[in-house]
Amino acid sequence: MKSALRRAACLLTGMLISHAALAQLQGRGVGDVLNELRAQGLVFIYNDQIVPSSLRIEGEPRAHHGLELAREILDAHGLTLSEAAPRVYAVVRNSSPARPPRAAPPPKSEPARLEEIVVQTSRYTLAAEGVAPKNFLRQDEVQAMPRLAEETLRAVQRLPGAASNGLSSLGSIRGGAPNETAIVLNGLRLYEPFHLKNFYSPVSLLDSRLIDNIEFYSGGFPAPYGDRMSAVIDAHTIRPGQRYYEAGVSLFHTNALAATTFDDERGQALISLRRSNIGELARYTEEDFGRLMYEDGFGRIEYAITDSTRVSLDALASQDKVVAKRDQGTQKSRALYRNRYGWLTLEHDWSPTASSRVIVSATDLLNIRHGMVEQPGQRSGRVDDERAFKIAGLRLENTLQAGQVNHRFGGEVRELWGDYDYSLDLTVAPGFPFSDSPGSTTTRSASPAPQGYENSAYWDMRTRLGERWTVEAGIRLDVQTYDGSDDGEQWSPRLSVLYVLSPATTLRAGWGRFHQSQGINELQVEDGVTQFHPAQHADHAILSMEHAFEAGFDLRVEAYRKYYRSIHPRFENLLDPLVFFPEAEYDRLMVDARSARAEGIEMLLQMRPKGSWSGWLSYTLSQATDRIGDTNVPRSWDQRHAVNLGVTWASGPWTATFINSFHSGWPTTSLVFDPATGEPRIDPSVRNRSRLGDFNSIDLRVTRTFILPRGALDVFFEMSNATSRENPCCVKYELERNPDGSARYVRDVNSWLPVVPSLGLLWRY
């Protein structure tokens, strides 16, 4: 009893001392308090000119801890915080005048209105600053998420409508093919921004340490975006605003970042470098899988010429070198990939209601792939594939507010050059892959060199109609000359409507047509296609309801339907997609659908941060089918049910995130066996009539931040597929002999990745 009383007395004494310390903030140095807040895992960047030692807290703040306290004591001096990186904030001058301390607490606020000025349906903002209900995750939450290979785009895969296999960095969005998603960085559309392109593209060029925010449209995107049918990922890089450094190492990457300002903060510079460590880890595996190395770098310099004119120069480059082996070296592949992007941006504000942006860009891509297969008694062959592409672009964007109407209009001109050099020589012996297979010889070569233009123009407007209605309408025009398809101009109308039912409830509806040409880099020469197909298109219809509950939850329910017309033929491997040379496999098949349909209902429930906790729960019911002949055939990424559950706990220097991702099994094809001989064969009429087992992955990440004399050190540990669940991906049929000497074929199902642990360090200063 006495010990319990002593503990209670100590606790009460501690509380009183803590309260007394808080009560004495008035008159203390601002810099001293900011330094003490580092114990909560926060890092503040400033110099003695912005926060001199003489700067004092003039009035007793109402906030008691964390960012709220820092912002309040800075705001009284005309200063504010700019997030340079997760838990790293630069102290900058506030453009608005300092506000006097508030005399009384504010009245109880209504639940925040969801995306009040955003009319489009299917729009999510990842990693954006602020905690408005329209955001899916704040920036620090995205960084805290478990992401295989620290891949940024895996955050998109947590959103409703995304279909992920756990390996690729980009998957299907709402039933569309992966190449139906546009990726934009600082205003430039990126072509093929991935590492290991012919090996399922597990890592993108969007280094997670660089990205400040991602605006993601899963459908119904506005007229400034075009030439893709499903989705848009629009990313923007960080702008630290002060001198800032990072250096990190993990099992997957070694990376470094540096930023600074110059000319009295009118200019900013940023550079980032990243190199893979997977090649070094592969040396310790029992089996020789080959060698792998990739690296990328990004640089940006920007300068405010005047208060109304800004210029920036961005550069992004990557290089991959791969030597891969499988089946005891009977299959080998050598690959070299090189991406280079450079773009100059000029922005000018003509007035408070009018502005323009001009982007001049150059893109250079090189993809080289050589391979061989030598399986005695089965098959032998060689593939040589070299592709080079150059794109020069000029884009103009304008905004104009005329009365109650906001206009956006502009256009883009791209000149494109392509150079393909492809050859395949393949000999398949009789009796492979099945005992009654006749054998074959395939020789294929192609060297097309397309060249021409890709032009576009757009206009859209947004206006409010009364207190409750907002309408956005637009139209887009696209035309291509490099493809030689003579399909003419593609007109794409768009319409979105928003209705504010109450301060907490918003309704949206959207419809639009979205065209997609076959990109100059997308010609399927490996499958014998040497002519471009005409542009395809999809019509989107979307209904959405959003509600903010006073209990601290935000709900979004959205229904969509996409109807595809004039879609391009595509080639798939029916049984095993994880192969070196897809075009050389016996299960390769052309899917030539005359139309397709994708439809579904999505639900996203987010819990606003409550103390140390935040989280989300999403569910999607959907289907995606091709119309082949008179039959609806499930697309290979069709998943009827998908659930994502995420919980984040953040307290002081600790952050932990748990995510469980589930989706029902993807379609697969079973071989048909001859009833007389027992021999299997591929029957296209039964394609995707079966289902693989369900996919489920539990992913974890824990981060501990240590405050150092110079900056902060983050130590993290994460596990992808923590339970090492066998999630089926691929099917093989192996010949086995029965005791009586007869043959039978056994179906073997392989899995996606097992448990993948990772750990790393990141120093931030």
C-alpha distance (Angstrom), angle and dihedral (degrees) to the residues before:
residue distance angle dihedral
M1 . . .
K2 3.79 . .
S3 3.81 91.3 .
A4 3.79 90.0 52.0
L5 3.79 90.6 51.1
R6 3.79 90.7 49.1
R7 3.83 91.0 51.8
A8 3.80 90.5 48.5
A9 3.80 90.9 49.0
C10 3.80 91.4 49.6
L11 3.79 90.5 49.0
L12 3.80 92.6 48.8
T13 3.81 90.7 46.8
G14 3.79 90.6 50.8
M15 3.79 91.1 50.7
L16 3.79 91.7 49.9
I17 3.80 92.0 48.5
S18 3.80 90.6 48.3
H19 3.80 91.2 50.1
A20 3.78 91.0 47.4
A21 3.79 90.5 51.7
L22 3.79 91.3 51.3
A23 3.78 90.8 48.6
Q24 3.78 90.2 57.2
L25 3.81 97.9 58.7
Q26 3.79 92.2 103.0
G27 3.77 109.0 96.3
R28 3.80 95.4 16.9
G29 3.79 122.7 121.8
V30 3.79 115.6 -90.3
G31 3.80 91.0 -138.8
D32 3.82 91.6 52.6
V33 3.80 92.2 54.4
L34 3.80 92.2 46.3
N35 3.79 88.8 52.1
E36 3.81 91.3 51.9
L37 3.81 90.9 51.4
R38 3.80 88.7 64.0
A39 3.78 86.6 80.9
Q40 3.82 86.4 71.6
G41 3.82 91.1 60.6
L42 3.82 95.8 -96.1
V43 3.80 124.8 132.5
F44 3.82 121.0 -158.8
I45 3.81 122.5 -163.9
Y46 3.82 118.4 -156.3
N47 3.78 142.4 125.7
D48 3.80 133.3 -128.8
Q49 3.81 91.9 -98.5
I50 3.80 93.8 59.2
V51 3.82 96.4 37.4
P52 3.82 107.5 22.5
S53 3.79 119.7 -173.5
S54 3.82 89.0 -110.5
L55 3.82 92.5 62.1
R56 3.81 107.2 111.0
I57 3.79 136.6 -172.6
E58 3.80 102.6 -107.1
G59 3.79 101.2 -169.1
E60 3.77 133.7 26.8
P61 3.84 106.6 -93.6
R62 3.80 121.2 -130.9
A63 3.82 93.7 -143.4
H64 3.79 116.6 80.7
H65 3.81 106.6 -166.5
G66 3.78 149.2 4.4
L67 3.77 128.2 13.7
E68 3.81 92.3 -24.1
L69 3.80 90.6 63.2
A70 3.82 93.8 43.7
R71 3.80 93.1 50.0
E72 3.80 93.2 47.1
I73 3.81 96.5 51.7
L74 3.82 91.4 44.9
D75 3.79 95.2 45.8
A76 3.81 91.0 62.0
H77 3.82 87.8 63.2
G78 3.79 98.1 45.3
L79 3.80 92.8 -98.9
T80 3.77 132.1 122.2
L81 3.80 141.4 176.7
S82 3.79 127.0 -99.0
E83 3.80 115.4 -165.7
A84 3.80 107.8 -125.1
A85 3.81 95.0 174.1
P86 3.80 136.6 -20.9
R87 3.82 107.3 -48.6
V88 3.82 90.2 -5.3
Y89 3.83 116.4 107.7
A90 3.77 131.6 -179.0
V91 3.82 117.6 -144.9
V92 3.82 106.8 -130.5
R93 3.76 136.8 168.8
N94 3.78 114.8 -89.2
S95 3.79 114.3 -121.3
S96 3.83 89.5 -145.7
P97 3.81 121.6 67.3
A98 3.76 119.2 -94.5
R99 3.74 115.1 -88.3
P100 3.79 123.4 -136.8
P101 3.79 117.9 -114.6
R102 3.80 112.7 -82.3
A103 3.77 113.6 -108.2
A104 3.79 98.7 -151.8
P105 3.77 137.9 22.3
P106 3.80 114.1 -92.5
P107 3.78 119.1 -105.0
K108 3.80 119.0 -97.3
S109 3.78 107.0 -75.2
E110 3.78 127.7 -134.9
P111 3.80 118.0 -113.9
A112 3.78 109.9 -77.8
R113 3.79 114.6 -93.8
L114 3.80 112.7 -116.1
E115 3.82 115.2 -114.9
E116 3.76 93.0 -30.7
I117 3.79 95.1 -178.9
V118 3.80 97.1 33.5
V119 3.77 111.3 93.1
Q120 3.81 101.1 176.8
T121 3.76 120.3 97.0
S122 3.80 121.1 -134.2
R123 3.82 94.7 34.6
Y124 3.80 122.2 141.6
T125 3.78 129.0 174.5
L126 3.80 117.0 -148.0
A127 3.78 123.9 -163.7
A128 3.78 94.1 -2.0
E129 3.75 120.0 152.8
G130 3.78 113.6 -99.5
V131 3.78 135.1 35.7
A132 3.81 102.3 -104.3
P133 3.81 111.8 150.0
K134 3.80 90.8 -113.4
N135 3.81 89.1 72.1
F136 3.76 118.2 92.1
L137 3.80 94.4 -160.9
R138 3.77 134.5 -5.1
Q139 3.78 118.5 -122.0
D140 3.80 95.4 -100.5
E141 3.81 89.7 49.8
V142 3.81 91.7 53.0
Q143 3.80 90.3 50.6
A144 3.80 89.2 49.0
M145 3.80 92.9 53.7
P146 3.79 119.1 105.0
R147 3.81 104.9 -110.1
L148 3.77 122.4 176.0
A149 3.82 106.9 -119.0
E150 3.85 88.4 0.1
E151 3.81 87.4 -78.9
T152 3.82 114.9 178.3
L153 3.80 96.7 -154.1
R154 3.79 91.9 60.6
A155 3.80 85.5 78.9
V156 3.82 87.1 65.4
Q157 3.80 89.4 52.7
R158 3.81 89.2 63.5
L159 3.80 90.7 63.2
P160 3.80 124.0 94.9
G161 3.80 113.7 -90.4
A162 3.81 97.5 30.6
A163 3.81 119.6 121.0
S164 3.81 112.7 -155.1
N165 3.79 134.2 178.6
G166 3.80 93.7 -163.8
L167 3.82 93.5 -112.4
S168 3.81 110.6 61.4
S169 3.78 117.0 74.1
L170 3.82 91.1 -141.9
G171 3.77 125.6 39.1
S172 3.76 140.4 168.7
I173 3.81 118.1 -52.9
R174 3.80 116.2 -152.5
G175 3.78 94.0 -21.9
G176 3.81 96.5 -47.9
A177 3.79 125.6 128.0
P178 3.84 114.9 -97.5
N179 3.82 91.4 -109.7
E180 3.82 89.7 61.6
T181 3.82 90.9 79.1
A182 3.81 121.4 89.7
I183 3.82 118.5 -147.2
V184 3.81 116.5 -155.2
L185 3.82 126.9 -175.0
N186 3.81 120.7 -168.9
G187 3.81 90.3 -23.4
L188 3.84 98.8 -45.4
R189 3.79 123.0 107.9
L190 3.80 108.6 -131.4
Y191 3.80 121.9 -141.4
E192 3.83 115.0 -144.0
P193 3.84 95.8 -16.5
F194 3.80 94.4 -179.2
H195 3.76 141.4 106.6
L196 3.83 120.1 -130.1
K197 3.80 92.4 18.5
N198 3.80 97.1 -178.9
F199 3.80 91.7 43.5
Y200 3.81 99.5 64.8
S201 3.84 95.2 -78.4
P202 3.82 96.9 -104.1
V203 3.84 94.7 174.6
S204 3.80 129.7 43.9
L205 3.79 128.3 -155.0
L206 3.82 90.2 -111.8
D207 3.78 99.2 102.4
S208 3.80 106.7 -153.3
R209 3.81 91.1 -135.5
L210 3.81 89.4 61.1
I211 3.78 101.7 47.5
D212 3.80 118.0 94.0
N213 3.80 98.1 175.5
I214 3.79 141.4 -7.6
E215 3.77 123.3 -151.4
F216 3.79 107.9 -157.8
Y217 3.80 126.2 -166.4
S218 3.80 113.9 -171.1
G219 3.80 89.6 -173.8
G220 3.80 143.4 -29.1
F221 3.81 94.0 53.6
P222 3.84 118.9 173.8
A223 3.80 127.8 -97.4
P224 3.85 97.8 -93.0
Y225 3.81 86.5 72.0
G226 3.78 120.2 65.1
D227 3.81 152.7 140.0
R228 3.83 92.1 66.1
M229 3.80 125.2 86.9
S230 3.80 106.2 -154.0
A231 3.79 120.4 28.5
V232 3.81 148.7 -7.0
I233 3.80 128.1 -142.4
D234 3.81 108.2 -165.8
A235 3.83 111.3 -174.3
H236 3.79 131.5 -175.3
T237 3.79 127.5 -163.7
I238 3.78 126.0 -125.4
R239 3.83 122.8 -90.1
P240 3.81 105.7 -158.3
G241 3.81 94.9 -174.4
Q242 3.81 91.1 -153.9
R243 3.78 138.8 53.6
Y244 3.80 106.0 -68.9
Y245 3.82 136.7 165.4
E246 3.80 137.8 -168.9
A247 3.80 134.8 -176.4
G248 3.76 123.9 177.5
V249 3.77 144.1 167.9
S250 3.79 131.6 -168.9
L251 3.78 137.5 158.6
F252 3.80 88.3 -86.6
H253 3.81 106.4 36.1
T254 3.78 148.8 15.6
N255 3.78 111.2 -149.7
A256 3.80 142.4 172.8
L257 3.80 133.9 -172.3
A258 3.79 133.7 -174.5
A259 3.80 131.9 -177.7
T260 3.78 134.1 177.8
T261 3.79 143.0 162.7
F262 3.78 130.4 -130.6
D263 3.81 141.8 -174.4
D264 3.79 94.8 38.5
E265 3.83 91.4 -45.7
R266 3.80 93.8 -56.9
G267 3.78 87.9 117.9
Q268 3.79 133.3 46.8
A269 3.79 131.7 -168.7
L270 3.80 129.9 -166.1
I271 3.80 132.1 -179.1
S272 3.80 129.9 177.5
L273 3.81 132.9 -177.9
R274 3.80 129.7 -171.9
R275 3.80 132.9 -179.4
S276 3.80 129.9 -175.8
N277 3.81 122.1 -115.8
I278 3.81 95.8 -168.4
G279 3.80 92.6 97.7
E280 3.79 91.2 58.4
L281 3.81 91.8 48.6
A282 3.81 91.5 50.1
R283 3.81 89.6 65.1
Y284 3.79 89.6 70.4
T285 3.81 96.2 54.5
E286 3.79 120.0 105.4
E287 3.80 94.1 -128.8
D288 3.80 123.7 56.8
F289 3.81 105.1 -119.7
G290 3.80 93.6 166.1
R291 3.80 131.6 -111.9
L292 3.78 130.8 -55.0
M293 3.80 132.4 -172.9
Y294 3.77 132.6 164.1
E295 3.77 134.4 165.4
D296 3.78 138.6 174.8
G297 3.76 139.6 -174.1
F298 3.79 137.6 -164.8
G299 3.78 131.5 -164.2
R300 3.78 132.6 -178.8
I301 3.78 133.1 177.6
E302 3.78 122.4 -179.0
Y303 3.77 133.6 179.0
A304 3.80 135.9 -171.7
I305 3.81 103.4 -135.8
T306 3.79 89.8 -177.0
D307 3.78 134.0 -12.4
S308 3.80 88.5 -87.3
T309 3.83 102.4 35.3
R310 3.81 126.2 65.8
V311 3.79 132.2 174.5
S312 3.80 129.9 -167.9
L313 3.79 137.8 178.7
D314 3.82 120.9 -154.1
A315 3.80 128.9 -171.7
L316 3.80 128.2 -176.9
A317 3.80 124.9 178.8
S318 3.80 137.3 169.4
Q319 3.78 140.0 176.1
D320 3.82 132.6 -168.0
K321 3.80 130.1 -169.0
V322 3.80 117.0 -172.2
V323 3.79 134.0 179.0
A324 3.80 108.4 177.9
K325 3.80 131.9 -178.8
R326 3.79 135.6 -176.6
D327 3.80 140.1 169.8
Q328 3.83 93.2 35.5
G329 3.79 91.4 -50.9
T330 3.81 97.1 -54.1
Q331 3.81 86.9 121.9
K332 3.80 120.8 46.3
S333 3.78 132.8 174.6
R334 3.80 131.6 -174.2
A335 3.78 119.2 -168.2
L336 3.79 138.7 177.4
Y337 3.80 121.6 -170.7
R338 3.79 125.9 -177.9
N339 3.81 127.7 179.0
R340 3.80 125.7 -176.5
Y341 3.79 126.7 178.7
G342 3.78 129.4 174.2
W343 3.79 128.6 172.8
L344 3.78 137.8 172.9
T345 3.80 117.9 -152.2
L346 3.80 126.9 -163.9
E347 3.81 119.0 -172.2
H348 3.79 126.3 -174.1
D349 3.80 132.7 178.9
W350 3.80 107.0 -147.2
S351 3.80 90.9 -174.7
P352 3.81 137.7 -25.6
T353 3.82 87.3 -78.9
A354 3.81 103.0 39.1
S355 3.82 133.6 54.8
S356 3.80 140.7 159.0
R357 3.78 136.8 -155.8
V358 3.81 126.8 -164.1
I359 3.81 122.2 -167.4
V360 3.81 122.2 -168.8
S361 3.79 111.8 -171.4
A362 3.81 145.1 176.4
T363 3.82 126.4 -164.3
D364 3.81 127.0 -170.6
L365 3.83 121.9 -174.9
L366 3.80 129.5 -179.3
N367 3.83 123.8 -177.5
I368 3.80 120.3 179.1
R369 3.80 123.4 177.2
H370 3.80 127.7 173.3
G371 3.76 124.8 172.9
M372 3.76 146.9 159.9
V373 3.77 138.4 -161.7
E374 3.81 123.0 -158.6
Q375 3.78 113.1 176.3
P376 3.83 107.0 156.7
G377 3.77 113.1 -131.7
Q378 3.80 91.6 11.1
R379 3.80 115.6 55.7
S380 3.78 144.8 -34.8
G381 3.77 131.2 -167.9
R382 3.77 150.9 130.6
V383 3.80 135.6 -126.6
D384 3.81 124.7 -159.8
D385 3.79 115.5 -177.6
E386 3.81 125.6 170.3
R387 3.79 123.7 168.9
A388 3.79 131.2 174.3
F389 3.80 128.6 -177.7
K390 3.79 134.7 -178.2
I391 3.81 125.8 -170.9
A392 3.80 126.9 -174.5
G393 3.80 115.8 -170.1
L394 3.79 142.9 -174.7
R395 3.82 118.7 -169.7
L396 3.81 129.2 -177.8
E397 3.82 122.9 -166.9
N398 3.81 125.5 -177.5
T399 3.78 134.4 -176.7
L400 3.79 125.0 -165.6
Q401 3.78 131.3 176.5
A402 3.79 110.5 -155.6
G403 3.78 110.5 178.5
Q404 3.79 108.4 -58.2
V405 3.81 93.9 -14.5
N406 3.82 124.7 88.8
H407 3.80 114.0 -157.3
R408 3.80 130.4 -163.0
F409 3.78 119.4 -174.5
G410 3.77 138.2 155.8
G411 3.76 146.3 115.6
E412 3.77 145.6 -133.2
V413 3.79 136.9 -140.0
R414 3.80 121.5 -162.5
E415 3.78 128.1 -178.8
L416 3.79 112.9 -157.2
W417 3.80 135.7 -166.3
G418 3.78 125.4 -171.9
D419 3.80 133.3 -175.7
Y420 3.82 122.3 -171.6
D421 3.81 125.3 -175.4
Y422 3.80 111.3 175.3
S423 3.80 134.6 161.4
L424 3.80 134.6 169.1
D425 3.82 128.1 -173.6
L426 3.79 113.8 -179.7
T427 3.80 131.3 167.8
V428 3.80 119.3 -171.2
A429 3.79 117.9 -166.2
P430 3.82 121.7 -132.6
G431 3.80 110.6 -92.8
F432 3.82 95.3 36.1
P433 2.94 128.3 143.8
F434 3.82 89.0 -1.2
S435 3.77 128.7 19.8
D436 3.81 93.4 -112.3
S437 3.83 94.9 45.5
P438 3.83 108.7 126.1
G439 3.80 98.8 -143.9
S440 3.80 125.9 -120.7
T441 3.78 147.0 -155.2
T442 3.81 121.5 -137.9
T443 3.79 124.5 -170.2
R444 3.77 118.5 176.9
S445 3.79 133.5 166.7
A446 3.79 134.8 167.0
S447 3.81 135.5 171.2
P448 3.80 109.1 178.3
A449 3.81 117.8 166.3
P450 3.81 108.1 -164.6
Q451 3.78 118.7 -169.2
G452 3.77 133.2 173.8
Y453 3.78 146.5 88.1
E454 3.77 139.6 -56.9
N455 3.80 114.2 -160.0
S456 3.78 133.3 179.6
A457 3.79 141.4 174.4
Y458 3.79 131.3 -173.4
W459 3.77 143.9 -179.7
D460 3.77 131.4 -176.8
M461 3.78 136.5 166.4
R462 3.78 136.5 -160.2
T463 3.77 127.1 -160.2
R464 3.79 140.0 163.9
L465 3.79 119.7 -121.0
G466 3.75 106.7 -160.1
E467 3.77 123.2 -44.7
R468 3.79 98.4 -47.9
W469 3.80 110.4 31.6
T470 3.80 129.4 77.0
V471 3.79 122.4 175.9
E472 3.79 129.8 -166.7
A473 3.79 120.6 -173.9
G474 3.76 131.9 170.2
I475 3.75 147.8 154.0
R476 3.78 133.9 -143.5
L477 3.80 133.3 -160.1
D478 3.82 123.8 -158.0
V479 3.79 130.4 177.9
Q480 3.83 133.7 172.6
T481 3.80 130.8 -163.9
Y482 3.83 102.4 175.1
D483 3.82 93.9 72.3
G484 3.81 98.2 61.3
S485 3.80 90.4 -144.3
D486 3.83 94.8 124.1
D487 3.80 89.8 -146.7
G488 3.80 92.0 145.3
E489 3.77 127.3 -144.3
Q490 3.80 123.9 -16.9
W491 3.80 115.7 -142.5
S492 3.81 116.5 -162.7
P493 3.83 118.0 -171.9
R494 3.83 118.9 -165.9
L495 3.82 132.1 -167.7
S496 3.81 130.8 179.1
V497 3.81 128.8 175.8
L498 3.79 129.6 -167.4
Y499 3.81 125.6 -164.5
V500 3.82 122.6 -172.5
L501 3.78 104.1 -145.7
S502 3.81 93.5 177.6
P503 3.81 137.7 -20.8
A504 3.81 87.5 -84.3
T505 3.81 102.2 35.3
T506 3.80 129.7 65.7
L507 3.79 130.1 -179.8
R508 3.81 124.9 -159.5
A509 3.76 136.8 -177.0
G510 3.78 129.6 -174.9
W511 3.77 140.4 -179.6
G512 3.76 131.3 177.0
R513 3.76 148.4 145.2
F514 3.80 118.0 -119.6
H515 3.79 121.5 -166.0
Q516 3.79 126.0 -162.3
S517 3.77 125.6 -169.2
Q518 3.78 123.3 -157.3
G519 3.79 103.1 -95.8
I520 3.78 120.2 -122.3
N521 3.83 86.7 -114.7
E522 3.82 94.9 49.3
L523 3.81 103.0 71.8
Q524 3.84 107.8 132.3
V525 3.80 97.7 -136.2
E526 3.81 90.4 149.1
D527 3.81 87.8 67.6
G528 3.79 96.1 44.3
V529 3.83 97.4 -94.9
T530 3.81 112.7 137.3
Q531 3.83 101.0 160.5
F532 3.80 127.0 71.6
H533 3.78 119.1 -118.9
P534 3.83 122.1 -128.0
A535 3.80 117.6 -96.5
Q536 3.79 116.6 -76.1
H537 3.79 126.1 -149.0
A538 3.79 144.0 -161.2
D539 3.80 130.5 -156.6
H540 3.82 115.5 -141.2
A541 3.81 125.0 -156.7
I542 3.84 116.0 -178.7
L543 3.80 136.1 176.6
S544 3.80 121.1 -171.6
M545 3.81 139.1 -177.8
E546 3.80 125.4 -171.4
H547 3.78 128.2 -174.6
A548 3.80 132.5 -179.7
F549 3.80 113.0 -149.7
E550 3.79 120.1 -150.0
A551 3.81 88.3 -131.6
G552 3.81 88.5 71.8
F553 3.79 102.5 -94.6
D554 3.81 129.2 120.0
L555 3.78 120.3 -156.5
R556 3.80 129.0 -163.0
V557 3.81 122.1 -176.8
E558 3.79 117.9 -177.5
A559 3.80 134.3 177.6
Y560 3.80 121.7 -165.0
R561 3.78 142.2 176.9
K562 3.81 126.4 -167.2
Y563 3.79 121.1 -169.5
Y564 3.81 116.6 -166.9
R565 3.79 125.3 -155.0
S566 3.83 132.9 -177.1
I567 3.80 90.8 9.7
H568 3.79 119.8 -178.6
P569 3.81 121.8 -109.0
R570 3.79 111.7 -106.4
F571 3.79 133.9 -166.2
E572 3.79 125.0 -127.9
N573 3.77 139.3 175.3
L574 3.77 105.8 -125.0
L575 3.81 99.4 -154.6
D576 3.81 113.0 20.6
P577 3.83 121.7 22.4
L578 3.83 93.8 175.7
V579 3.80 98.6 84.1
F580 3.82 134.7 121.8
F581 3.81 96.9 -129.4
P582 3.82 109.9 27.8
E583 3.82 92.5 176.7
A584 3.83 91.1 58.0
E585 3.82 96.6 54.5
Y586 3.79 123.6 103.5
D587 3.82 93.2 -130.2
R588 3.83 93.8 60.6
L589 3.81 111.0 127.8
M590 3.81 137.0 173.5
V591 3.81 114.2 -125.4
D592 3.79 106.4 -152.2
A593 3.79 107.6 178.9
R594 3.77 121.8 172.8
S595 3.83 92.0 -150.2
A596 3.80 141.9 -10.2
R597 3.78 139.8 -154.1
A598 3.80 134.0 -154.2
E599 3.79 123.3 -176.7
G600 3.75 137.9 160.9
I601 3.78 152.4 139.1
E602 3.81 120.9 -112.4
M603 3.79 131.2 -166.0
L604 3.80 126.1 -168.9
L605 3.82 121.0 -176.9
Q606 3.80 116.4 -174.7
M607 3.78 127.3 -170.7
R608 3.78 112.3 -146.4
P609 3.80 113.1 -132.9
K610 3.81 110.5 -74.0
G611 3.74 109.1 -174.1
S612 3.77 105.4 -56.2
W613 3.81 96.0 -14.4
S614 3.79 135.5 86.0
G615 3.77 134.1 149.8
W616 3.77 151.0 144.1
L617 3.79 142.4 -132.7
S618 3.80 124.7 -157.9
Y619 3.79 133.4 -178.6
T620 3.80 129.6 -174.6
L621 3.80 129.3 -169.7
S622 3.80 109.1 -169.8
Q623 3.77 149.2 140.3
A624 3.81 134.0 -157.9
T625 3.80 121.5 -166.2
D626 3.80 139.6 173.2
R627 3.79 120.5 -139.0
I628 3.81 104.5 -132.1
G629 3.77 112.3 174.7
D630 3.79 103.7 -43.2
T631 3.80 95.4 -30.1
N632 3.80 132.7 92.9
V633 3.81 107.7 -135.8
P634 3.84 121.1 -170.2
R635 3.78 113.1 -113.3
S636 3.80 113.3 -116.6
W637 3.84 92.2 -107.4
D638 3.82 95.5 45.1
Q639 3.80 110.6 137.2
R640 3.79 118.6 177.7
H641 3.79 97.2 -163.8
A642 3.80 130.4 28.5
V643 3.82 129.0 173.3
N644 3.80 129.6 -176.6
L645 3.78 122.6 -174.3
G646 3.79 121.4 -177.7
V647 3.80 131.4 177.8
T648 3.81 125.2 -178.2
W649 3.79 125.9 -168.8
A650 3.81 118.5 -169.8
S651 3.77 123.2 176.1
G652 3.77 125.3 158.4
P653 3.80 108.8 -49.0
W654 3.83 94.1 -11.1
T655 3.80 128.2 89.6
A656 3.80 125.1 173.1
T657 3.79 129.7 176.8
F658 3.80 129.8 -169.5
I659 3.81 120.7 -168.4
N660 3.78 129.1 179.6
S661 3.81 116.5 -168.1
F662 3.80 121.5 -170.6
H663 3.77 134.5 172.2
S664 3.77 133.0 165.0
G665 3.79 118.3 -102.9
W666 3.79 120.2 -72.2
P667 3.82 120.6 -122.4
T668 3.79 120.4 -89.0
T669 3.80 137.3 177.3
S670 3.78 126.4 -116.7
L671 3.77 121.5 -152.2
V672 3.79 118.8 -113.7
F673 3.81 116.3 -126.7
D674 3.78 123.4 -145.6
P675 3.82 106.3 -120.1
A676 3.81 92.2 -144.2
T677 3.82 102.1 45.6
G678 3.79 101.8 19.1
E679 3.80 89.4 -130.5
P680 3.82 117.7 143.9
R681 3.77 126.0 -129.7
I682 3.79 137.6 176.6
D683 3.78 113.8 -104.6
P684 3.83 112.6 -170.5
S685 3.81 90.1 -160.1
V686 3.83 91.0 70.5
R687 3.81 94.9 46.0
N688 3.82 112.7 143.2
R689 3.82 93.0 -1.2
S690 3.82 92.1 127.2
R691 3.81 132.2 58.3
L692 3.77 133.6 -133.8
G693 3.79 119.3 -136.0
D694 3.79 121.6 -79.5
F695 3.81 120.8 -79.5
N696 3.81 120.4 -128.7
S697 3.78 128.8 165.9
I698 3.80 130.1 177.7
D699 3.81 112.0 -157.6
L700 3.80 126.2 -172.0
R701 3.79 136.1 -173.5
V702 3.81 130.6 179.2
T703 3.82 123.5 -174.1
R704 3.80 128.3 -172.2
T705 3.82 119.2 -168.0
F706 3.80 118.7 -151.9
I707 3.79 118.0 -164.0
L708 3.80 111.0 -135.4
P709 3.80 131.1 -170.1
R710 3.79 84.8 -102.2
G711 3.79 112.9 37.1
A712 3.78 127.4 -50.7
L713 3.79 137.3 -60.9
D714 3.80 120.6 -142.3
V715 3.79 117.2 -158.7
F716 3.79 115.2 -170.4
F717 3.76 139.3 179.7
E718 3.77 125.1 -171.4
M719 3.77 141.2 172.1
S720 3.80 127.4 -156.3
N721 3.80 114.4 -155.4
A722 3.80 88.0 5.3
T723 3.81 94.1 -172.3
S724 3.84 91.2 50.5
R725 3.77 89.7 -126.6
E726 3.80 114.3 -174.7
N727 3.80 102.5 -120.6
P728 3.81 107.2 -171.2
C729 3.78 118.8 -124.3
C730 3.78 111.9 150.5
V731 3.78 141.1 35.1
K732 3.79 128.9 -147.7
Y733 3.80 130.8 178.4
E734 3.79 115.9 -145.0
L735 3.79 126.5 -167.3
E736 3.80 115.3 -123.7
R737 3.79 131.4 177.3
N738 3.79 122.9 -126.6
P739 3.82 119.9 -138.9
D740 3.80 89.7 -100.9
G741 3.81 91.0 56.7
S742 3.78 96.3 -105.0
A743 3.79 119.9 131.1
R744 3.76 130.1 -120.1
Y745 3.79 134.0 177.5
V746 3.79 118.7 -127.9
R747 3.80 121.0 -156.2
D748 3.82 112.0 -130.9
V749 3.82 119.8 -168.5
N750 3.81 117.4 -157.3
S751 3.79 125.6 -161.7
W752 3.77 141.2 -130.2
L753 3.80 119.6 -112.7
P754 3.82 120.3 -31.0
V755 3.79 121.0 -142.8
V756 3.82 109.0 -38.9
P757 3.82 115.0 -165.8
S758 3.77 124.1 -166.0
L759 3.77 137.6 177.6
G760 3.74 133.8 -179.6
L761 3.79 151.7 158.1
L762 3.78 130.6 -123.2
W763 3.80 123.8 -171.0
R764 3.81 115.4 -160.6
Y765 3.79 124.9 -172.0
